[in-house]
Amino acid sequence: MTEDPTPSADAPAGASSEADPRVERALGRMGELAGSAPGDHVEIYDDVHRSLQEVLAQAAEGTAAGVHGAEDDQTLGAGAEDAGR
C-alpha cells in the first residue's frame, strides 16, 4: 500500500498529509484484537478511544488558541470603540 502525498479534499487548508504518530500508535492497538479474547476487546477499544480523544483535544487546544486569540482581539477592540461612542 502506498501513501497518497496529496491532502484529502476533506482536509482543512494547511493540514499535513502525514499521519500523526500518536494516532498511528493508537490505531495500531486495533491489531491486537485478532489475537485477544473477546473479553479483552473492551479494554483495547477504551484505550484506543481515550488516546484518540487526547490527540483531538490537544489539536483543538492548539487550533483554538490561534483562532480565539484573533477573535478576542477583534471583539475587545470593537467593545472599546463602542464604549467611547
C-alpha atoms as an extended CHARMM CRD file, in Angstrom:
* protein
*
        85  EXT
         1         1  MET       CA              0.0000000000        0.0000000000        0.0000000000  PROA      1               0.0000000000
         2         2  THR       CA              1.4140000000        3.4080000000       -0.9530000000  PROA      2               0.0000000000
         3         3  GLU       CA              0.5790000000        6.6640000000        0.7130000000  PROA      3               0.0000000000
         4         4  ASP       CA             -1.0120000000        9.4510000000       -1.2960000000  PROA      4               0.0000000000
         5         5  PRO       CA              1.1380000000       12.5720000000       -0.8050000000  PROA      5               0.0000000000
         6         6  THR       CA             -1.7320000000       14.8950000000       -1.7090000000  PROA      6               0.0000000000
         7         7  PRO       CA             -4.0110000000       16.0760000000        1.0920000000  PROA      7               0.0000000000
         8         8  SER       CA             -7.5810000000       14.8480000000        1.1610000000  PROA      8               0.0000000000
         9         9  ALA       CA            -10.2860000000       17.1190000000       -0.2320000000  PROA      9               0.0000000000
        10        10  ASP       CA            -11.8250000000       16.9980000000        3.2580000000  PROA      10              0.0000000000
        11        11  ALA       CA             -8.6210000000       18.1700000000        4.9490000000  PROA      11              0.0000000000
        12        12  PRO       CA             -8.5630000000       21.7740000000        6.1790000000  PROA      12              0.0000000000
        13        13  ALA       CA             -6.2410000000       24.2160000000        4.4220000000  PROA      13              0.0000000000
        14        14  GLY       CA             -2.6840000000       23.8550000000        5.6760000000  PROA      14              0.0000000000
        15        15  ALA       CA             -3.3090000000       20.3730000000        7.0620000000  PROA      15              0.0000000000
        16        16  SER       CA             -0.4520000000       17.9330000000        6.7570000000  PROA      16              0.0000000000
        17        17  SER       CA             -0.9860000000       14.7460000000        4.8030000000  PROA      17              0.0000000000
        18        18  GLU       CA              1.3870000000       12.9250000000        7.1560000000  PROA      18              0.0000000000
        19        19  ALA       CA             -0.1620000000       10.7940000000        9.8660000000  PROA      19              0.0000000000
        20        20  ASP       CA              0.3070000000       11.7630000000       13.4910000000  PROA      20              0.0000000000
        21        21  PRO       CA              2.4450000000        9.0900000000       15.1860000000  PROA      21              0.0000000000
        22        22  ARG       CA              0.1970000000        9.2060000000       18.2690000000  PROA      22              0.0000000000
        23        23  VAL       CA             -2.7970000000        8.3080000000       16.0970000000  PROA      23              0.0000000000
        24        24  GLU       CA             -0.8160000000        5.5630000000       14.3830000000  PROA      24              0.0000000000
        25        25  ARG       CA              0.1430000000        4.0710000000       17.7940000000  PROA      25              0.0000000000
        26        26  ALA       CA             -3.4620000000        4.1980000000       18.9870000000  PROA      26              0.0000000000
        27        27  LEU       CA             -4.7930000000        2.5710000000       15.8400000000  PROA      27              0.0000000000
        28        28  GLY       CA             -2.0000000000        0.0130000000       15.9840000000  PROA      28              0.0000000000
        29        29  ARG       CA             -3.6340000000       -1.3710000000       19.1060000000  PROA      29              0.0000000000
        30        30  MET       CA             -6.5840000000       -2.4090000000       16.9630000000  PROA      30              0.0000000000
        31        31  GLY       CA             -4.3070000000       -5.0970000000       15.5230000000  PROA      31              0.0000000000
        32        32  GLU       CA             -4.2920000000       -6.7250000000       18.9550000000  PROA      32              0.0000000000
        33        33  LEU       CA             -7.9850000000       -7.5510000000       18.6660000000  PROA      33              0.0000000000
        34        34  ALA       CA             -7.4620000000      -10.5780000000       16.4200000000  PROA      34              0.0000000000
        35        35  GLY       CA             -5.1410000000      -12.2810000000       18.8970000000  PROA      35              0.0000000000
        36        36  SER       CA             -7.0250000000      -11.4420000000       22.0650000000  PROA      36              0.0000000000
        37        37  ALA       CA            -10.0010000000      -12.9100000000       23.8650000000  PROA      37              0.0000000000
        38        38  PRO       CA            -13.3010000000      -11.1260000000       23.2250000000  PROA      38              0.0000000000
        39        39  GLY       CA            -13.3720000000      -10.1220000000       26.8800000000  PROA      39              0.0000000000
        40        40  ASP       CA            -10.2090000000       -8.0940000000       26.3310000000  PROA      40              0.0000000000
        41        41  HSD       CA            -11.6580000000       -6.1390000000       23.4050000000  PROA      41              0.0000000000
        42        42  VAL       CA            -13.3830000000       -3.5640000000       25.6150000000  PROA      42              0.0000000000
        43        43  GLU       CA            -10.0910000000       -2.6290000000       27.2690000000  PROA      43              0.0000000000
        44        44  ILE       CA             -8.4030000000       -2.2350000000       23.8740000000  PROA      44              0.0000000000
        45        45  TYR       CA            -11.2630000000       -0.1780000000       22.4230000000  PROA      45              0.0000000000
        46        46  ASP       CA            -11.3400000000        2.0160000000       25.5400000000  PROA      46              0.0000000000
        47        47  ASP       CA             -7.5900000000        2.6120000000       25.3290000000  PROA      47              0.0000000000
        48        48  VAL       CA             -7.7600000000        3.4790000000       21.6250000000  PROA      48              0.0000000000
        49        49  HSD       CA            -10.7190000000        5.7910000000       22.2020000000  PROA      49              0.0000000000
        50        50  ARG       CA             -9.0240000000        7.5580000000       25.1200000000  PROA      50              0.0000000000
        51        51  SER       CA             -5.7960000000        8.0040000000       23.1670000000  PROA      51              0.0000000000
        52        52  LEU       CA             -7.5930000000        9.4530000000       20.1580000000  PROA      52              0.0000000000
        53        53  GLN       CA             -9.6240000000       11.7990000000       22.3630000000  PROA      53              0.0000000000
        54        54  GLU       CA             -6.3970000000       13.1120000000       23.9110000000  PROA      54              0.0000000000
        55        55  VAL       CA             -4.8810000000       13.7630000000       20.4800000000  PROA      55              0.0000000000
        56        56  LEU       CA             -8.0400000000       15.5500000000       19.3250000000  PROA      56              0.0000000000
        57        57  ALA       CA             -8.2090000000       17.6310000000       22.4970000000  PROA      57              0.0000000000
        58        58  GLN       CA             -4.5930000000       18.7060000000       22.0800000000  PROA      58              0.0000000000
        59        59  ALA       CA             -5.2090000000       19.5750000000       18.4280000000  PROA      59              0.0000000000
        60        60  ALA       CA             -8.3170000000       21.5640000000       19.3560000000  PROA      60              0.0000000000
        61        61  GLU       CA             -6.4180000000       23.4730000000       22.0390000000  PROA      61              0.0000000000
        62        62  GLY       CA             -3.7490000000       24.4240000000       19.5150000000  PROA      62              0.0000000000
        63        63  THR       CA             -6.3420000000       25.4930000000       16.9410000000  PROA      63              0.0000000000
        64        64  ALA       CA             -8.4750000000       27.3190000000       19.4760000000  PROA      64              0.0000000000
        65        65  ALA       CA             -5.5220000000       29.3080000000       20.7920000000  PROA      65              0.0000000000
        66        66  GLY       CA             -4.7910000000       30.7140000000       17.3390000000  PROA      66              0.0000000000
        67        67  VAL       CA             -8.3840000000       31.2790000000       16.2710000000  PROA      67              0.0000000000
        68        68  HSD       CA             -9.8540000000       32.5620000000       19.5260000000  PROA      68              0.0000000000
        69        69  GLY       CA             -6.8840000000       34.8000000000       20.1950000000  PROA      69              0.0000000000
        70        70  ALA       CA             -7.5660000000       36.7410000000       16.9870000000  PROA      70              0.0000000000
        71        71  GLU       CA            -11.3110000000       36.8300000000       17.6280000000  PROA      71              0.0000000000
        72        72  ASP       CA            -10.8120000000       38.0390000000       21.1880000000  PROA      72              0.0000000000
        73        73  ASP       CA             -8.5880000000       40.8780000000       19.9820000000  PROA      73              0.0000000000
        74        74  GLN       CA            -11.2160000000       41.9790000000       17.4590000000  PROA      74              0.0000000000
        75        75  THR       CA            -14.0090000000       41.6840000000       19.9870000000  PROA      75              0.0000000000
        76        76  LEU       CA            -12.1230000000       43.6560000000       22.6130000000  PROA      76              0.0000000000
        77        77  GLY       CA            -11.2180000000       46.3130000000       20.0650000000  PROA      77              0.0000000000
        78        78  ALA       CA            -14.8140000000       46.6780000000       18.9350000000  PROA      78              0.0000000000
        79        79  GLY       CA            -16.0180000000       46.8950000000       22.5100000000  PROA      79              0.0000000000
        80        80  ALA       CA            -13.5400000000       49.6410000000       23.3230000000  PROA      80              0.0000000000
        81        81  GLU       CA            -14.6300000000       51.6390000000       20.2520000000  PROA      81              0.0000000000
        82        82  ASP       CA            -18.3040000000       51.1870000000       21.0870000000  PROA      82              0.0000000000
        83        83  ALA       CA            -17.7390000000       52.3020000000       24.6760000000  PROA      83              0.0000000000
        84        84  GLY       CA            -16.2670000000       55.5780000000       23.5170000000  PROA      84              0.0000000000
        85        85  ARG       CA            -19.2560000000       56.4540000000       21.2940000000  PROA      85              0.0000000000
